[in-house]
Amino acid sequence: MNEIKRDLQNILKSKLGKGKVIILIGPRQVGKTTLLKTMLSKIRPENSVQYWNCDEGEVRAILSQDSSAHFKSLVGNSKFIVIGEAQRIKNIGLTLKILHDNFPDIQFAVTGSSSLDLSNTINEPLTGRKFEYNLFPFSTNELCNHTNLLDEIKQLENRLVYGFYPDVVNNPGEEKEILLNTVSSYLYKDAFEFQDVRKPAIIEKLLQALALQLGSEVSFNELGNFLGIDSLTVQRYVDLLEKAYVIFHLHAYSRNVRNELKKSIKIYFYDNGVRNAIISNFSPCNLRSDIGSLWENFLISERLKNNAFHNKKAKYYFWRTTQMQEVDFIEEIDGTFSAYEFKYNSNKANAKCPLTFSKNYPEIPFTVVTKENYTEFVMG
């Protein structure tokens, strides 16, 4: 299969030579280094580009030092240096500041497979010195650009079950094996490695519980009781899994309308295939009792990816009342809100906006997203 061009490529390319470090963060195995290598592949001479992989102990030892004189021989005549898995370097922000300030003619690009330490230690030292972006698994838009819209629509049920990880998309027939290996080997490796996780098995059980509650409101107290741990520990583990780019959450939208839920959250997975691997369920769509939840997760994660890949800054919510009136998804971009309801069954395309919502938020447009119009939503 020919290489699939990432939507971020043009944005990243436009930042080369602008005097700032490029930071690319996202889950493992989504193609961060591949993207940078593709972008730099036409740079000549080839020896002007270096790749430092921080998974290698020798590289970690060298970059853990903070002497500009020490770095000088390492840098050599390079014009571009890519530092991979940078979250493995303690105080990586300070190291990057030294490199950036002492070698201003070199373009540094940094990848990290989680924000566990990377974002926390980079922001202050690199204030005003960085461009930061997120990379996720392939998006519908990227795959449509690679083939065509009709071919991608034909793959919809496959995407709902197996998701968009590059290895999964590029190796049809091996999806289950790849996803199960991803979940067992390195999906949340960084969470265990960099944080005090005394019982890793608890995180696996927590993920299974969250996967089974997909699209429903989540109670940390109830999860704590189920797992035999306190709610604060549940909250800490959920935060870890978010920083490892496994899951993300939506807050309830509220403007103090009576009976609105105000403090609830819902949790989703960045990739449907990962979610299904966690519960070992790869059944086809027509046999699934959770197809509505899969559809919801697919649409929201695709919308998040597409916005991120096109540098659209958005905030996301859901809405519900104590009387169980609900709106699946609310998006805010530059102060403008849009509301969406997700229906896998196209026969429900005429679903009405809840009366309480339309009465209190008449300025927010309401759209029902089905299989008939979903491409406009995920590629919009």
Disulfide bonds with the S-S distance in Angstrom:
none
